[in-house]
Amino acid sequence: MTHRNRIILITLILFKFIIQYQLISPTYELQRDEFLHLDQANHLAWGFLSVPPLTSWISYLIKLLGNSVFWIKFFPALFGALTILVVWKTIEALKGNLFALIFGCSCVIFSVLFRLNGLYQPNSFDVLCWTSMYYLIIKYLNNKQPKWLFYIAFVFAFGFLNKYNILFLILGLIPAVALVPERKIFAEKKLYYAILTAILIILPNLIWQYRNNFPVFVHFKELQDTQLVHVNRWNFMRSQFLFFFGTFPVVILGLYALLKYPAFKAYRLFFYSFFITLGIFLLLRAKDYYAIGLYPIYFAFGAVYISSLLENKTGQILKPILIALTAILFLPIYNLAFPNRNPAYFVNHPDKYRKYGLLTWEDGKEHPLPQDFADMLGWKELAQKVDSVYDQIPKSENTLVLCDNYGQAGAINYYSKRGIKAVSFNADYINWFDLNKAYSNVIRIKDRWERERELAITSPFFSKSMLADSITNRYAREYGTVIFTFIHAKININERISKEILSEKKAKKLPL
């Protein structure tokens, strides 16, 4: 890499970091899933009901660094920057010129990755792993050196320990390889040594899954029943274009080049892999963002091919225009897909968001705000009000804070100034109850529809019961969520909680 190219690459990466921190309005807080992932740092294990273990390791590092929002946002931004680096290296491996390098990376930068890399979830590292695996496959196809197979195995293993979604890459890749002359790799011993290496790395997680009755399948079944069943395949495909609005033609040209451009003949398996993988996602009604990792590598192919078409005088004029267009065409997506405006704006201008299905949530119903944005509101209010209620309870150290969902529990645990450790029967929190304490009081966080029912059912078991407060931010997904207090139990709370945990685990086929 020349000194000039190195300076340009560093500039692109720094630009990515700087802009990444400016894309979310201060009005918004952390997102529901982020709280759960951060709480996993306090319960390190080789697996969780919701995700594999790697996110918890990163969360532990964030905890050591002080658990500030800066560091929470730093790591997904870092993985986004590394994705740009891998695309750059891919274009170099494809013998692309400087224009192809800048143009290809710009297509990746000015895309949905700005949104994805703003959330502390496994998705940013997942996209990095998809892109890295494709890059390493290209390197192997270039020189057939076995070391690349082992690098692929390492990336796959850590991708697997981050998010099982990377299995779809393999499901799309295997039949694609079988369709091209490179199928002879299936007879190579080194391939199976590399596969064994990957299995050994992921083995602790596989053992954890086995010992816990494979909760990944339970989680997938729940997704199918409650969320994926509402996925519209047409909306899935529409989202793929919206994710890379304005630059998707570069992907199309990259796919065309894989069939027609002589320099890409050795990489034809990528053409078949693209459509097979996308077809699998469609068949299973996957969420639209599951497929994002598929695209960065095709921007590399597209950029190199386009650069080959622009070697004439007219092309020299078009090159800077095309690079500028990647940023200009990103602006409509910036105005649609980012929480960069006050919530009231989205409520008062619903038509353009409704047009693109952004107001339809996982429940298949339309709501005032996009779900992701509503999931970033009301959490500080909840934690502050729980702290206030907690301070008013006698012998508050014997108080159990029990929530309806993992977002509530995680937000209280993150924002609470009282060191509260809230729990829930939802997600991983079902394994995190501390029943060594003898609880006599309960702060119960319930859905807004449960006001009267909760008091009627639970009040007889306590000396004093009351609806203490509720979430008043009408833009929050948790709007109306109520906070109950139940003081001086007449029953053994720990015994009742143990029975409830047992019942929930039996229902979810988890180890007792």
C-alpha positions as CSV (number, residue, x, y, z in Angstrom):
1,M,0.0,0.0,0.0
2,T,1.4,3.4,-1.0
3,H,1.7,6.2,1.5
4,R,-1.0,8.1,-0.4
5,N,-3.4,5.2,-0.2
6,R,-2.7,4.7,3.5
7,I,-3.5,8.3,4.2
8,I,-6.8,8.0,2.3
9,L,-7.8,4.8,4.1
10,I,-7.1,6.3,7.5
11,T,-9.1,9.4,6.5
12,L,-12.1,7.3,5.5
13,I,-11.9,5.3,8.8
14,L,-11.6,8.5,10.9
15,F,-14.5,10.0,9.0
16,K,-16.6,6.9,9.8
17,F,-15.9,7.2,13.5
18,I,-16.6,11.0,13.7
19,I,-19.9,10.8,11.8
20,Q,-21.0,7.7,13.7
21,Y,-21.1,9.6,16.9
22,Q,-23.2,12.4,15.4
23,L,-26.1,10.3,13.9
24,I,-28.4,9.9,17.0
25,S,-30.2,12.8,18.6
26,P,-29.4,13.3,22.4
27,T,-33.2,12.8,22.9
28,Y,-32.7,9.1,22.6
29,E,-31.2,6.6,25.0
30,L,-29.7,3.2,24.6
31,Q,-31.8,0.6,22.7
32,R,-33.7,-2.2,24.5
33,D,-31.3,-5.0,23.3
34,E,-28.2,-3.0,24.3
35,F,-29.2,-3.2,28.0
36,L,-29.4,-7.0,27.9
37,H,-26.1,-7.4,26.1
38,L,-24.4,-5.1,28.7
39,D,-25.9,-7.0,31.6
40,Q,-24.3,-10.2,30.2
41,A,-21.0,-8.9,31.4
42,N,-22.2,-9.7,34.9
43,H,-23.0,-13.3,34.1
44,L,-20.2,-14.6,31.9
45,A,-20.9,-18.0,30.4
46,W,-20.2,-20.0,27.2
47,G,-23.7,-19.2,26.0
48,F,-26.9,-17.3,26.6
49,L,-30.6,-17.9,25.7
50,S,-30.5,-14.9,23.4
51,V,-27.0,-14.8,21.8
52,P,-23.7,-16.7,21.8
53,P,-21.0,-15.6,24.3
54,L,-18.8,-13.2,22.4
55,T,-20.9,-10.2,23.0
56,S,-20.7,-10.8,26.7
57,W,-16.9,-10.7,26.5
58,I,-17.0,-7.3,24.7
59,S,-19.5,-6.1,27.4
60,Y,-17.1,-7.1,30.1
61,L,-14.4,-5.0,28.4
62,I,-16.8,-2.1,28.2
63,K,-17.5,-2.6,31.9
64,L,-13.8,-2.4,32.7
65,L,-13.6,0.8,30.7
66,G,-16.4,2.4,32.8
67,N,-19.6,1.3,31.0
68,S,-20.0,4.8,29.5
69,V,-22.1,5.5,26.3
70,F,-18.9,6.4,24.5
71,W,-17.4,2.9,24.9
72,I,-20.8,1.2,24.3
73,K,-20.9,3.0,20.9
74,F,-17.2,2.6,20.2
75,F,-17.1,-1.1,19.5
76,P,-19.9,-1.3,16.9
77,A,-18.3,1.8,15.3
78,L,-14.9,-0.1,15.4
79,F,-16.4,-3.1,13.7
80,G,-17.9,-0.9,11.0
81,A,-14.5,0.8,10.4
82,L,-12.9,-2.7,10.2
83,T,-15.5,-3.7,7.6
84,I,-14.4,-0.7,5.5
85,L,-10.8,-1.9,5.9
86,V,-11.7,-5.4,4.7
87,V,-13.6,-4.0,1.7
88,W,-10.5,-1.9,0.9
89,K,-8.2,-5.0,1.1
90,T,-10.7,-7.0,-1.0
91,I,-10.6,-4.3,-3.8
92,E,-6.8,-4.5,-3.6
93,A,-7.0,-8.3,-4.0
94,L,-9.2,-7.8,-7.0
95,K,-6.5,-5.4,-8.4
96,G,-8.7,-2.4,-8.2
97,N,-7.3,1.1,-8.7
98,L,-7.5,4.1,-6.4
99,F,-10.9,5.1,-7.7
100,A,-12.3,1.6,-7.1
101,L,-10.9,1.7,-3.6
102,I,-12.5,5.0,-2.7
103,F,-15.7,4.3,-4.5
104,G,-16.2,0.8,-3.1
105,C,-15.6,1.9,0.4
106,S,-17.8,5.0,0.0
107,C,-20.7,2.7,-1.1
108,V,-20.2,0.8,2.2
109,I,-19.8,3.8,4.4
110,F,-22.9,5.7,3.1
111,S,-25.4,2.9,3.8
112,V,-27.5,1.3,6.5
113,L,-24.2,0.3,8.2
114,F,-24.2,3.8,9.7
115,R,-27.4,2.8,11.6
116,L,-26.2,-0.8,12.3
117,N,-22.9,0.4,13.7
118,G,-24.7,2.8,16.0
119,L,-26.2,0.0,18.0
120,Y,-24.4,-2.2,20.5
121,Q,-25.7,-5.5,19.2
122,P,-24.0,-8.6,17.6
123,N,-25.0,-7.3,14.1
124,S,-21.9,-5.1,13.5
125,F,-19.5,-7.9,14.2
126,D,-21.6,-10.2,12.2
127,V,-21.3,-8.0,9.1
128,L,-17.6,-7.8,9.7
129,C,-17.3,-11.6,9.8
130,W,-19.3,-12.1,6.7
131,T,-17.2,-9.6,4.8
132,S,-14.0,-11.0,6.2
133,M,-14.9,-14.6,5.2
134,Y,-15.7,-13.6,1.7
135,Y,-12.4,-11.6,1.5
136,L,-10.4,-14.7,2.7
137,I,-12.2,-16.9,0.1
138,I,-11.0,-14.5,-2.6
139,K,-7.5,-14.7,-1.2
140,Y,-7.7,-18.4,-1.3
141,L,-9.0,-18.5,-4.9
142,N,-6.1,-16.2,-5.9
143,N,-3.3,-18.5,-4.8
144,K,-4.8,-21.7,-3.3
145,Q,-2.6,-21.4,-0.2
146,P,-4.0,-23.6,2.6
147,K,-3.4,-20.9,5.2
148,W,-6.4,-19.0,3.9
149,L,-8.6,-22.0,4.8
150,F,-7.5,-21.8,8.4
151,Y,-8.0,-18.0,8.5
152,I,-11.6,-18.7,7.1
153,A,-12.1,-21.2,9.9
154,F,-11.0,-18.8,12.6
155,V,-13.3,-16.0,11.3
156,F,-16.2,-18.4,11.0
157,A,-15.7,-19.7,14.5
158,F,-15.6,-16.2,16.1
159,G,-18.6,-15.2,13.9
160,F,-20.5,-18.2,15.2
161,L,-19.6,-17.3,18.8
162,N,-21.0,-13.9,18.0
163,K,-24.2,-14.7,16.1
164,Y,-25.5,-17.9,14.6
165,N,-26.6,-16.0,11.6
166,I,-23.2,-16.7,9.9
167,L,-24.4,-20.3,9.3
168,F,-26.5,-18.8,6.5
169,L,-23.3,-17.8,4.7
170,I,-22.2,-21.4,4.8
171,L,-25.6,-22.7,3.6
172,G,-25.3,-20.4,0.6
173,L,-21.7,-21.0,0.0
174,I,-21.6,-24.8,-0.1
175,P,-24.0,-25.3,-3.1
176,A,-22.4,-22.4,-4.8
177,V,-19.0,-24.1,-4.7
178,A,-20.5,-27.3,-5.9
179,L,-21.6,-25.4,-9.1
180,V,-18.2,-24.2,-10.1
181,P,-14.8,-26.0,-10.9
182,E,-13.6,-25.0,-7.5
183,R,-15.7,-27.9,-6.2
184,K,-12.5,-30.0,-6.2
185,I,-11.7,-28.3,-2.8
186,F,-14.1,-30.8,-1.3
187,A,-11.4,-33.4,-1.9
188,E,-8.7,-31.4,-0.1
189,K,-7.6,-32.7,3.3
190,K,-6.7,-29.2,4.4
191,L,-10.3,-28.1,4.2
192,Y,-11.4,-30.7,6.7
193,Y,-8.5,-29.8,9.0
194,A,-9.7,-26.2,8.9
195,I,-13.3,-27.3,9.6
196,L,-12.0,-29.3,12.6
197,T,-10.2,-26.2,13.8
198,A,-13.5,-24.2,13.7
199,I,-15.4,-26.9,15.5
200,L,-12.8,-27.0,18.3
201,I,-13.1,-23.3,18.8
202,I,-16.9,-23.3,18.9
203,L,-17.1,-26.6,20.9
204,P,-17.5,-24.9,24.4
205,N,-20.6,-23.1,23.1
206,L,-22.0,-26.3,21.5
207,I,-21.5,-28.1,24.8
208,W,-23.3,-25.3,26.6
209,Q,-26.2,-25.6,24.1
210,Y,-26.3,-29.3,24.6
211,R,-26.4,-29.0,28.4
212,N,-29.1,-26.4,28.2
213,N,-31.3,-28.4,25.8
214,F,-30.3,-26.2,22.8
215,P,-32.1,-23.0,23.6
216,V,-31.1,-21.6,20.2
217,F,-33.9,-23.7,18.7
218,V,-36.4,-22.5,21.3
219,H,-35.4,-18.9,20.6
220,F,-35.8,-19.5,16.9
221,K,-39.2,-21.1,17.4
222,E,-40.3,-18.1,19.5
223,L,-39.0,-15.7,16.8
224,Q,-41.0,-17.7,14.2
225,D,-44.2,-17.6,16.3
226,T,-44.1,-14.0,17.4
227,Q,-42.0,-12.0,14.9
228,L,-40.9,-13.9,11.7
229,V,-44.5,-14.9,11.0
230,H,-45.3,-11.2,10.4
231,V,-42.4,-10.8,8.0
232,N,-43.6,-9.9,4.5
233,R,-41.3,-11.2,1.8
234,W,-41.9,-8.2,-0.4
235,N,-41.0,-5.9,2.5
236,F,-37.8,-7.9,3.0
237,M,-36.8,-7.4,-0.6
238,R,-37.7,-3.7,-0.5
239,S,-35.6,-3.2,2.6
240,Q,-32.5,-4.7,0.8
241,F,-32.8,-1.8,-1.7
242,L,-33.4,0.8,1.0
243,F,-30.4,-0.4,3.0
244,F,-28.2,0.7,0.1
245,F,-30.4,3.2,-1.5
246,G,-28.7,4.8,-4.5
247,T,-25.8,2.5,-4.5
248,F,-27.6,-0.8,-5.0
249,P,-26.9,-0.6,-8.8
250,V,-23.2,-1.1,-7.9
251,V,-24.2,-4.5,-6.3
252,I,-26.1,-5.4,-9.5
253,L,-23.2,-4.5,-11.7
254,G,-20.9,-6.5,-9.4
255,L,-23.1,-9.6,-9.9
256,Y,-23.2,-9.0,-13.7
257,A,-19.4,-8.7,-13.7
258,L,-19.1,-12.1,-11.9
259,L,-20.7,-13.6,-15.0
260,K,-19.3,-11.5,-17.8
261,Y,-16.1,-9.8,-16.7
262,P,-13.1,-12.1,-17.6
263,A,-11.0,-10.9,-14.6
264,F,-13.7,-12.3,-12.3
265,K,-14.1,-15.7,-13.8
266,A,-12.4,-17.4,-10.8
267,Y,-14.9,-15.8,-8.5
268,R,-18.1,-17.0,-10.1
269,L,-19.2,-18.9,-7.1
270,F,-20.0,-15.5,-5.5
271,F,-22.7,-15.0,-8.1
272,Y,-24.5,-18.2,-7.2
273,S,-23.9,-17.8,-3.4
274,F,-25.6,-14.4,-3.4
275,F,-28.9,-15.7,-4.8
276,I,-28.8,-19.0,-2.8
277,T,-28.2,-17.1,0.5
278,L,-30.9,-14.5,-0.3
279,G,-33.3,-17.3,-1.2
280,I,-32.8,-19.1,2.1
281,F,-33.5,-15.9,4.0
282,L,-36.7,-15.4,2.0
283,L,-37.7,-19.0,2.5
284,L,-37.4,-18.7,6.3
285,R,-39.0,-15.2,6.4
286,A,-35.9,-13.8,8.0
287,K,-35.7,-10.3,9.3
288,D,-34.5,-7.9,6.6
289,Y,-31.3,-6.9,8.5
290,Y,-30.1,-10.5,8.7
291,A,-28.9,-10.2,5.1
292,I,-26.9,-7.0,5.4
293,G,-23.6,-8.9,5.8
294,L,-24.1,-10.3,2.3
295,Y,-23.5,-7.0,0.5
296,P,-20.2,-5.2,1.3
297,I,-18.2,-7.7,-0.7
298,Y,-20.3,-7.1,-3.8
299,F,-19.6,-3.4,-3.7
300,A,-15.9,-4.4,-4.1
301,F,-16.7,-6.4,-7.2
302,G,-19.0,-3.6,-8.5
303,A,-16.4,-0.9,-7.9
304,V,-13.6,-2.7,-9.6
305,Y,-15.8,-3.5,-12.6
306,I,-17.1,0.1,-12.9
307,S,-13.6,1.4,-12.7
308,S,-12.7,-0.7,-15.7
309,L,-15.5,1.0,-17.7
310,L,-14.2,4.5,-16.9
311,E,-10.7,4.5,-18.3
312,N,-11.6,6.9,-21.1
313,K,-11.7,10.7,-20.9
314,T,-15.4,10.8,-20.0
315,G,-14.8,8.3,-17.3
316,Q,-12.2,10.5,-15.6
317,I,-14.9,13.2,-15.3
318,L,-17.5,10.7,-14.0
319,K,-15.3,9.2,-11.3
320,P,-15.4,12.1,-8.7
321,I,-19.1,12.5,-9.5
322,L,-19.9,8.9,-8.7
323,I,-18.0,9.1,-5.4
324,A,-19.9,12.3,-4.5
325,L,-23.2,10.6,-5.4
326,T,-22.7,7.9,-2.7
327,A,-23.0,10.6,-0.1
328,I,-25.7,12.6,-1.8
329,L,-27.9,9.5,-2.4
330,F,-27.5,8.6,1.2
331,L,-29.3,11.7,2.4
332,P,-32.9,10.3,1.9
333,I,-32.0,7.3,4.0
334,Y,-30.4,9.5,6.6
335,N,-33.7,11.4,6.9
336,L,-35.7,8.1,7.1
337,A,-33.8,5.5,9.0
338,F,-32.0,7.4,11.8
339,P,-33.3,8.7,15.1
340,N,-32.0,12.2,14.3
341,R,-35.2,14.2,15.0
342,N,-37.4,14.8,17.9
343,P,-40.1,12.0,18.3
344,A,-42.8,14.5,17.8
345,Y,-41.6,15.1,14.2
346,F,-42.1,11.4,13.3
347,V,-45.6,11.5,14.8
348,N,-46.5,14.7,12.9
349,H,-45.0,13.4,9.5
350,P,-46.1,9.8,9.4
351,D,-46.8,9.4,5.7
352,K,-43.2,9.0,4.4
353,Y,-42.4,6.5,7.1
354,R,-45.6,4.6,6.6
355,K,-44.8,4.4,2.8
356,Y,-41.7,2.4,3.5
357,G,-43.2,0.3,6.2
358,L,-41.1,1.8,9.0
359,L,-44.0,2.3,11.3
360,T,-44.9,-1.4,11.3
361,W,-43.5,-3.2,14.2
362,E,-42.6,-6.9,14.9
363,D,-46.2,-7.5,16.0
364,G,-47.3,-6.7,12.4
365,K,-49.2,-3.6,13.6
366,E,-48.6,0.1,12.8
367,H,-47.4,2.5,15.5
368,P,-46.6,6.2,15.8
369,L,-42.8,5.8,15.8
370,P,-40.5,3.2,14.1
371,Q,-40.0,0.4,16.6
372,D,-36.2,0.9,17.0
373,F,-36.8,4.6,17.9
374,A,-39.5,3.8,20.4
375,D,-37.2,1.3,21.9
376,M,-34.7,4.1,22.7
377,L,-37.1,6.1,24.9
378,G,-38.4,6.0,28.5
379,W,-35.7,3.9,30.0
380,K,-34.1,6.6,32.2
381,E,-37.5,7.6,33.4
382,L,-38.2,4.0,34.4
383,A,-35.0,3.6,36.3
384,Q,-35.3,7.0,38.1
385,K,-38.9,6.2,39.2
386,V,-37.9,2.7,40.3
387,D,-35.1,4.3,42.3
388,S,-37.5,6.7,43.9
389,V,-40.0,3.9,44.8
390,Y,-37.1,1.8,46.1
391,D,-36.0,4.6,48.5
392,Q,-39.5,4.7,50.1
393,I,-39.7,1.0,50.9
394,P,-38.6,0.0,54.5
395,K,-35.9,-2.6,54.4
396,S,-35.4,-2.0,50.7
397,E,-32.5,-4.4,50.6
398,N,-35.0,-7.2,50.9
399,T,-36.9,-6.0,47.8
400,L,-37.2,-7.9,44.6
401,V,-37.5,-5.8,41.4
402,L,-39.3,-8.0,39.0
403,C,-39.9,-6.9,35.4
404,D,-42.1,-8.1,32.5
405,N,-39.3,-8.0,29.9
406,Y,-35.5,-7.9,29.5
407,G,-35.5,-4.3,28.3
408,Q,-37.0,-3.1,31.6
409,A,-34.7,-5.2,33.7
410,G,-31.6,-4.2,31.7
411,A,-32.4,-0.5,31.7
412,I,-33.0,-0.4,35.5
413,N,-29.7,-2.2,36.1
414,Y,-27.8,0.2,33.8
415,Y,-29.3,3.5,34.9
416,S,-30.2,2.8,38.5
417,K,-28.2,4.9,41.1
418,R,-29.1,2.5,43.8
419,G,-27.3,-0.6,42.5
420,I,-30.6,-2.4,41.9
421,K,-30.4,-5.7,40.2
422,A,-33.7,-6.2,38.5
423,V,-34.7,-9.5,37.0
424,S,-37.4,-10.9,34.7
425,F,-38.7,-14.3,33.6
426,N,-37.9,-13.1,30.1
427,A,-34.8,-14.0,28.1
428,D,-31.5,-14.6,30.0
429,Y,-32.8,-13.0,33.2
430,I,-34.7,-16.2,34.1
431,N,-31.2,-17.6,35.0
432,W,-30.1,-14.6,37.0
433,F,-32.4,-14.6,40.0
434,D,-30.6,-14.3,43.3
435,L,-32.7,-16.4,45.6
436,N,-30.1,-16.3,48.5
437,K,-31.9,-13.2,49.8
438,A,-35.1,-13.5,51.8
439,Y,-37.4,-11.2,50.0
440,S,-40.2,-9.5,51.8
441,N,-41.1,-6.7,49.3
442,V,-41.6,-6.6,45.5
443,I,-41.4,-3.8,43.0
444,R,-43.3,-5.1,40.0
445,I,-42.9,-3.6,36.6
446,K,-45.9,-4.5,34.4
447,D,-47.3,-3.8,31.0
448,R,-49.8,-1.0,31.0
449,W,-52.7,-3.3,30.3
450,E,-52.1,-5.1,33.6
451,R,-53.0,-2.4,36.0
452,E,-56.2,-3.7,37.7
453,R,-55.5,-7.3,37.2
454,E,-52.1,-7.2,38.9
455,L,-53.4,-5.5,42.0
456,A,-56.4,-7.8,42.2
457,I,-54.3,-11.0,41.9
458,T,-51.2,-10.0,44.0
459,S,-52.5,-7.6,46.7
460,P,-54.0,-10.3,49.0
461,F,-50.5,-11.7,49.5
462,F,-49.0,-8.5,50.9
463,S,-49.8,-6.1,53.8
464,K,-49.7,-3.1,51.5
465,S,-50.1,-2.8,47.8
466,M,-50.2,0.2,45.5
467,L,-49.7,1.5,42.0
468,A,-46.7,3.7,42.6
469,D,-46.0,5.3,39.2
470,S,-45.9,4.8,35.4
471,I,-43.9,5.7,32.3
472,T,-45.3,9.0,30.9
473,N,-43.2,9.4,27.8
474,R,-46.0,8.7,25.2
475,Y,-43.4,8.2,22.4
476,A,-41.7,5.3,24.2
477,R,-42.6,1.7,23.5
478,E,-42.9,1.3,27.3
479,Y,-45.4,4.2,27.5
480,G,-47.9,3.4,30.2
481,T,-45.7,0.7,31.8
482,V,-46.7,0.6,35.5
483,I,-44.7,0.3,38.7
484,F,-46.4,-1.5,41.6
485,T,-45.1,-1.9,45.1
486,F,-46.0,-4.8,47.3
487,I,-44.8,-4.4,50.9
488,H,-44.5,-7.1,53.7
489,A,-45.3,-10.4,52.1
490,K,-47.6,-12.8,53.8
491,I,-46.2,-15.6,51.8
492,N,-42.7,-17.0,51.0
493,I,-41.7,-14.9,48.0
494,N,-38.6,-17.0,47.3
495,E,-40.7,-20.1,47.2
496,R,-43.2,-18.6,44.8
497,I,-40.5,-17.2,42.5
498,S,-38.8,-20.6,42.5
499,K,-42.0,-22.3,41.3
500,E,-42.5,-19.6,38.7
501,I,-39.0,-20.1,37.4
502,L,-39.5,-23.9,37.3
503,S,-42.7,-23.4,35.4
504,E,-41.2,-21.0,32.8
505,K,-38.2,-23.3,32.3
506,K,-40.4,-26.3,31.7
507,A,-42.5,-24.3,29.2
508,K,-39.3,-23.3,27.3
509,K,-37.7,-26.8,27.7
510,L,-34.7,-25.3,29.6
511,P,-32.7,-27.3,32.2
512,L,-34.2,-27.0,35.6
